[in-house]
């Protein structure tokens, strides 16, 4: 539990899922700086307040009495926001409206607060989508740590919304102040985008990949995924395959192309990712091919003993922090969901040492393929 002292009172915050071993905080100096700026500057919060990219709900929880709209891409962040609202602001929680990046944004915005995301493309997409609702009197304030705000970030605000400047840094955090210019042309978002897969990567060769904004390596096939595609297991007949942490869905799509009898479940905690995976799958296999697309916390909602094969390229970052907590949850969830004899295939950087965790969890781990950068590992769930 992390306590944040705000001009609206002290609030207790946690990330999701709550884990006493998790030492990462649910707020940082950028959240604190923005909240203090709003209070000290006497910002009028009586109109339509929209918060974009609120990572664990610190901003929405602090400002709950002003009934903001929160827009986010993270399912985990959404669950954290709900829990933090319930914990701190039960009387105001019902007034906070939670939208995903796939939902239609509000039609009018009087105060726009932007927590700068790691992905410049996601920021670009969201600013374009929100620009029609911004008017000349809209207060626009962004926030982020100094390492997250670049010249390209400022240029993006300026090109989409209007003149932009930054504040002095406080505790390694910085604010972005943007003055909306109604004379700027409102152009549509350049997202989603697509590209053609190269030849020589197995069943997915020459296929089409669709990416909504914010997806890793949105303009090309990343080298880790390429390595996995070159070594996908050859399987035949009906089975359930999970593309865990699916991103744009190219791995699950390749598995479905290689084994048309398989049903693939695409899972990710990003709404943008799952939308991308569905677009990629449909572009290559058509509208009637069997597949499911779900946003959630890894394998948590998958029935135990219901899966034959899990394909996984786990992330090792949570925003700017390095952590193996997500990978560990993915591995433990996969083991629970696999049938006896079911397999988990994991691609990762060699230095991450996933083989140690997989041996501890499954009792076995075999190296399928390796090169100087990546290793592809296979663990089999034993019979009870």
C-alpha positions as semicolon CSV with decimal commas, in nm:
position;residue;x (nm);y (nm);z (nm)
1;X;0,000;0,000;0,000
2;X;0,137;0,343;-0,098
3;X;0,008;0,664;0,062
4;X;-0,003;0,983;-0,145
5;X;-0,068;1,319;0,020
6;X;-0,267;1,538;-0,219
7;X;-0,437;1,878;-0,193
8;X;-0,764;1,681;-0,173
9;X;-0,647;1,465;0,117
10;X;-0,437;1,156;0,168
11;X;-0,513;0,850;-0,044
12;X;-0,391;0,491;-0,022
13;X;-0,299;0,338;-0,356
14;X;-0,200;-0,004;-0,486
15;X;-0,115;-0,150;-0,821
16;X;-0,302;-0,447;-0,965
17;X;-0,279;-0,729;-0,888
18;X;-0,191;-0,654;-0,528
19;X;0,125;-0,838;-0,427
20;X;0,305;-0,774;-0,098
21;X;0,634;-0,870;-0,268
22;X;0,588;-0,599;-0,532
23;X;0,805;-0,303;-0,431
24;X;0,693;-0,083;-0,723
25;X;0,488;0,218;-0,618
26;X;0,140;0,301;-0,752
27;X;0,224;0,670;-0,805
28;X;0,531;0,881;-0,869
29;X;0,655;1,240;-0,860
30;X;0,486;1,321;-1,193
31;X;0,141;1,242;-1,049
32;X;0,218;1,446;-0,738
33;X;0,350;1,744;-0,938
34;X;0,040;1,759;-1,157
35;X;-0,202;1,743;-0,865
36;X;-0,021;2,017;-0,675
37;X;-0,011;2,235;-0,985
38;X;-0,386;2,204;-1,033
39;X;-0,453;2,305;-0,672
40;X;-0,195;2,583;-0,646
41;X;-0,301;2,732;-0,979
42;X;-0,667;2,725;-0,888
43;X;-0,760;2,528;-1,199
44;X;-1,135;2,524;-1,254
45;X;-1,235;2,158;-1,238
46;X;-1,610;2,213;-1,248
47;X;-1,642;2,128;-1,618
48;X;-1,558;1,816;-1,815
49;X;-1,228;1,674;-1,683
50;X;-1,055;1,403;-1,887
51;X;-0,751;1,209;-1,763
52;X;-0,547;1,014;-2,019
53;X;-0,293;0,744;-1,931
54;X;-0,350;0,743;-1,552
55;X;-0,133;0,440;-1,480
56;X;-0,275;0,304;-1,154
57;X;-0,557;0,549;-1,091
58;X;-0,372;0,798;-0,869
59;X;-0,505;1,099;-1,061
60;X;-0,863;0,973;-1,095
61;X;-0,873;0,876;-0,726
62;X;-0,739;1,212;-0,607
63;X;-0,981;1,404;-0,832
64;X;-1,280;1,173;-0,785
65;X;-1,502;1,447;-0,642
66;X;-1,474;1,630;-0,975
67;X;-1,613;1,325;-1,161
68;X;-1,341;1,292;-1,423
69;X;-1,337;1,062;-1,724
70;X;-1,034;0,834;-1,725
71;X;-0,911;0,696;-2,059
72;X;-0,656;0,415;-2,054
73;X;-0,520;0,121;-2,249
74;X;-0,431;-0,103;-1,955
75;X;-0,676;-0,356;-1,812
76;X;-0,454;-0,385;-1,504
77;X;-0,456;-0,007;-1,463
78;X;-0,835;-0,006;-1,491
79;X;-0,867;-0,267;-1,214
80;X;-0,625;-0,074;-0,995
81;X;-0,831;0,242;-1,047
82;X;-1,152;0,065;-0,947
83;X;-0,989;-0,076;-0,633
84;X;-0,830;0,255;-0,537
85;X;-1,156;0,444;-0,587
86;X;-1,343;0,194;-0,371
87;X;-1,074;0,210;-0,104
88;X;-1,050;0,590;-0,082
89;X;-1,353;0,762;-0,234
90;X;-1,653;0,539;-0,195
91;X;-1,884;0,838;-0,201
92;X;-1,749;0,963;-0,535
93;X;-1,644;0,641;-0,711
94;X;-1,970;0,613;-0,904
95;X;-1,908;0,954;-1,060
96;X;-1,577;0,856;-1,220
97;X;-1,623;0,724;-1,572
98;X;-1,367;0,474;-1,702
99;X;-1,314;0,443;-2,077
100;X;-1,065;0,239;-2,277
101;X;-0,859;0,370;-2,567
102;X;-1,100;0,183;-2,796
103;X;-1,407;0,368;-2,667
104;X;-1,554;0,686;-2,814
105;X;-1,407;0,982;-2,621
106;X;-1,618;1,261;-2,464
107;X;-1,758;1,524;-2,697
108;X;-1,632;1,821;-2,494
109;X;-1,323;1,857;-2,275
110;X;-1,266;2,154;-2,046
111;X;-0,960;2,017;-1,864
112;X;-0,734;1,760;-2,032
113;X;-0,472;1,592;-1,812
114;X;-0,224;1,365;-1,989
115;X;0,014;1,125;-1,820
116;X;0,275;1,086;-2,096
117;X;0,295;0,720;-2,204
118;X;0,607;0,528;-2,299
119;X;0,476;0,499;-2,655
120;X;0,486;0,818;-2,860
121;X;0,252;0,652;-3,111
122;X;-0,013;0,595;-2,843
123;X;0,013;0,961;-2,739
124;X;-0,021;1,066;-3,102
125;X;-0,331;0,854;-3,151
126;X;-0,497;0,977;-2,834
127;X;-0,427;1,345;-2,898
128;X;-0,574;1,316;-3,247
129;X;-0,882;1,137;-3,112
130;X;-0,935;1,395;-2,838
131;X;-0,855;1,709;-3,038
132;X;-1,211;1,761;-3,172
133;X;-1,338;1,788;-2,814
134;X;-1,076;2,044;-2,710
135;X;-1,177;2,411;-2,739
136;X;-0,999;2,744;-2,701
137;X;-1,058;2,756;-2,327
138;X;-0,951;2,399;-2,252
139;X;-0,676;2,367;-1,992
140;X;-0,426;2,110;-2,119
141;X;-0,155;1,984;-1,883
142;X;0,070;1,685;-1,936
143;X;0,299;1,523;-1,684
144;X;0,581;1,273;-1,678
145;X;0,925;1,204;-1,545
146;X;1,209;1,395;-1,711
147;X;1,323;1,074;-1,886
148;X;0,976;1,034;-2,042
149;X;0,938;1,382;-2,195
150;X;1,138;1,448;-2,510
151;X;1,147;1,713;-2,781
152;X;0,931;1,480;-2,993
153;X;0,672;1,474;-2,713
154;X;0,645;1,852;-2,711
155;X;0,634;1,874;-3,090
156;X;0,345;1,628;-3,090
157;X;0,138;1,835;-2,848
158;X;0,218;2,146;-3,052
159;X;0,132;1,996;-3,391
160;X;-0,198;1,842;-3,278
161;X;-0,329;2,089;-3,017
162;X;-0,131;2,412;-3,008
163;X;0,165;2,606;-2,859
164;X;0,345;2,403;-2,594
165;X;0,603;2,469;-2,323
166;X;0,746;2,276;-2,031
167;X;0,787;2,358;-1,664
168;X;1,097;2,342;-1,452
169;X;1,179;1,995;-1,326
170;X;1,070;1,910;-0,971
171;X;1,191;1,581;-0,817
172;X;1,283;1,465;-1,170
173;X;0,927;1,528;-1,294
174;X;0,811;1,787;-1,543
175;X;0,482;1,938;-1,660
176;X;0,374;2,015;-2,017
177;X;0,154;2,322;-2,071
178;X;-0,033;2,341;-2,400
179;X;-0,257;2,625;-2,521
180;X;-0,517;2,494;-2,769
181;X;-0,517;2,669;-3,105
182;X;-0,861;2,642;-3,270
183;X;-0,707;2,745;-3,604
184;X;-0,502;2,426;-3,627
185;X;-0,653;2,176;-3,874
186;X;-0,800;1,871;-3,702
187;X;-0,664;1,573;-3,891
188;X;-0,751;1,214;-3,815
189;X;-0,518;0,975;-3,639
190;X;-0,268;0,794;-3,864
191;X;-0,341;0,474;-3,672
192;X;-0,397;0,183;-3,719
193;X;-0,116;0,091;-3,956
194;X;-0,016;-0,232;-4,126
195;X;0,281;-0,402;-4,289
196;X;0,360;-0,720;-4,478
197;X;0,555;-0,998;-4,308
198;X;0,877;-1,111;-4,474
199;X;0,919;-1,447;-4,642
200;X;1,107;-1,732;-4,478
201;X;0,935;-1,727;-4,137
202;X;0,716;-2,034;-4,168
203;X;0,338;-2,038;-4,199
204;X;0,303;-1,660;-4,152
205;X;0,537;-1,572;-4,440
206;X;0,400;-1,288;-4,649
207;X;0,106;-1,232;-4,416
208;X;-0,039;-0,898;-4,311
209;X;0,005;-0,747;-3,964
210;X;-0,226;-0,474;-3,832
211;X;-0,118;-0,251;-3,546
212;X;-0,314;-0,002;-3,343
213;X;-0,108;0,269;-3,174
214;X;0,114;0,167;-2,883
215;X;0,200;-0,186;-2,996
216;X;0,565;-0,290;-2,970
217;X;0,749;-0,278;-3,305
218;X;0,443;-0,148;-3,490
219;X;0,625;-0,094;-3,819
220;X;0,822;-0,418;-3,851
221;X;0,861;-0,771;-3,719
222;X;1,080;-0,762;-3,408
223;X;1,375;-0,999;-3,399
224;X;1,254;-1,195;-3,096
225;X;0,920;-1,276;-3,258
226;X;1,097;-1,365;-3,583
227;X;1,314;-1,612;-3,391
228;X;1,005;-1,771;-3,236
229;X;0,822;-1,792;-3,571
230;X;1,120;-1,972;-3,723
231;X;1,096;-2,241;-3,454
232;X;0,722;-2,281;-3,391
233;X;0,626;-2,638;-3,301
234;X;0,472;-2,845;-3,579
235;X;0,135;-2,963;-3,450
236;X;-0,174;-3,103;-3,614
237;X;-0,535;-3,170;-3,521
238;X;-0,782;-3,000;-3,287
239;X;-0,626;-2,826;-2,990
240;X;-0,646;-2,504;-2,791
241;X;-0,353;-2,265;-2,832
242;X;-0,300;-1,947;-2,631
243;X;-0,101;-1,650;-2,760
244;X;-0,023;-1,508;-2,416
245;X;0,067;-1,139;-2,418
246;X;-0,037;-1,143;-2,781
247;X;0,061;-0,790;-2,891
248;X;-0,039;-0,766;-3,256
249;X;-0,124;-1,137;-3,265
250;X;0,131;-1,245;-3,523
251;X;0,243;-1,550;-3,318
252;X;-0,109;-1,684;-3,261
253;X;-0,196;-1,612;-3,623
254;X;0,108;-1,812;-3,738
255;X;0,003;-2,101;-3,511
256;X;-0,346;-2,098;-3,663
257;X;-0,207;-2,089;-4,018
258;X;0,022;-2,384;-3,939
259;X;-0,260;-2,587;-3,782
260;X;-0,603;-2,485;-3,918
261;X;-0,773;-2,728;-3,677
262;X;-0,651;-2,532;-3,374
263;X;-0,859;-2,277;-3,187
264;X;-0,644;-1,984;-3,077
265;X;-0,709;-1,765;-2,774
266;X;-0,540;-1,424;-2,788
267;X;-0,476;-1,268;-2,447
268;X;-0,326;-0,933;-2,348
269;X;-0,384;-0,667;-2,084
270;X;-0,376;-0,395;-2,352
271;X;-0,699;-0,308;-2,531
272;X;-0,493;-0,178;-2,824
273;X;-0,307;-0,508;-2,847
274;X;-0,617;-0,729;-2,849
275;X;-0,779;-0,510;-3,116
276;X;-0,460;-0,540;-3,321
277;X;-0,449;-0,917;-3,277
278;X;-0,807;-0,955;-3,396
279;X;-0,740;-0,739;-3,702
280;X;-0,423;-0,937;-3,784
281;X;-0,594;-1,274;-3,741
282;X;-0,897;-1,181;-3,953
283;X;-0,678;-1,035;-4,227
284;X;-0,497;-1,367;-4,266
285;X;-0,760;-1,630;-4,182
286;X;-1,091;-1,463;-4,261
287;X;-1,395;-1,372;-4,053
288;X;-1,512;-1,726;-3,973
289;X;-1,194;-1,892;-3,846
290;X;-1,225;-2,003;-3,481
291;X;-1,050;-1,771;-3,237
292;X;-1,115;-1,577;-2,918
293;X;-0,982;-1,235;-2,820
294;X;-0,982;-1,135;-2,453
295;X;-0,839;-0,849;-2,246
296;X;-0,734;-0,944;-1,895
297;X;-0,461;-1,042;-1,652
298;X;-0,278;-1,317;-1,834
299;X;-0,430;-1,663;-1,788
300;X;-0,631;-1,569;-1,479
301;X;-0,971;-1,620;-1,647
302;X;-0,873;-1,938;-1,839
303;X;-1,022;-2,261;-1,703
304;X;-0,768;-2,493;-1,537
305;X;-0,657;-2,784;-1,753
306;X;-0,819;-2,649;-2,070
307;X;-0,519;-2,557;-2,289
308;X;-0,279;-2,763;-2,500
309;X;-0,015;-2,507;-2,597
310;X;0,086;-2,163;-2,466
311;X;0,313;-1,937;-2,671
312;X;0,463;-1,649;-2,473
313;X;0,701;-1,358;-2,522
314;X;0,675;-1,199;-2,176
315;X;0,749;-0,831;-2,111
316;X;1,016;-0,742;-1,859
317;X;0,916;-0,377;-1,809
318;X;0,631;-0,219;-1,618
319;X;0,633;0,132;-1,764
320;X;0,995;0,242;-1,693
321;X;1,069;-0,018;-1,424
322;X;1,242;-0,350;-1,483
323;X;1,051;-0,640;-1,325
324;X;0,998;-1,013;-1,368
325;X;0,664;-1,008;-1,184
326;X;0,460;-1,014;-1,506
327;X;0,659;-1,304;-1,651
328;X;0,619;-1,504;-1,331
329;X;0,241;-1,450;-1,330
330;X;0,228;-1,557;-1,694
331;X;0,426;-1,875;-1,624
332;X;0,223;-1,974;-1,318
333;X;-0,103;-1,899;-1,499
334;X;0,007;-2,107;-1,797
335;X;0,091;-2,405;-1,578
336;X;-0,250;-2,393;-1,413
337;X;-0,434;-2,367;-1,746
338;X;-0,241;-2,638;-1,930
339;X;-0,365;-2,992;-1,955
340;X;-0,129;-3,269;-1,838
341;X;0,122;-3,302;-2,119
342;X;0,050;-2,946;-2,237
343;X;0,342;-2,725;-2,332
344;X;0,458;-2,371;-2,259
345;X;0,697;-2,219;-2,514
346;X;0,876;-1,901;-2,403
347;X;1,099;-1,669;-2,605
348;X;1,320;-1,428;-2,414
349;X;1,654;-1,252;-2,396
350;X;1,923;-1,493;-2,276
351;X;2,021;-1,275;-1,980
352;X;1,672;-1,291;-1,824
353;X;1,727;-1,646;-1,700
354;X;1,371;-1,769;-1,755
355;X;1,494;-2,131;-1,754
356;X;1,550;-2,109;-1,378
357;X;1,191;-2,005;-1,310
358;X;1,046;-2,260;-1,553
359;X;1,242;-2,549;-1,399
360;X;1,128;-2,444;-1,054
361;X;0,766;-2,426;-1,167
362;X;0,735;-2,717;-1,412
363;X;1,019;-2,939;-1,296
364;X;1,159;-2,932;-1,649
365;X;1,279;-2,691;-1,916
366;X;1,442;-2,767;-2,249
367;X;1,618;-2,523;-2,480
368;X;1,456;-2,556;-2,823
369;X;1,679;-2,303;-2,999
370;X;1,921;-2,025;-2,909
371;X;2,133;-1,755;-3,067
372;X;2,362;-1,494;-2,910
373;X;2,062;-1,278;-2,805
374;X;1,756;-1,503;-2,762
375;X;1,665;-1,839;-2,619
376;X;1,348;-2,039;-2,690
377;X;1,243;-2,258;-2,400
378;X;0,990;-2,541;-2,369
379;X;0,834;-2,671;-2,048
380;X;0,583;-2,958;-2,026
381;X;0,320;-2,993;-1,757
382;X;0,353;-3,330;-1,592
383;X;0,073;-3,571;-1,513
384;X;-0,067;-3,554;-1,161
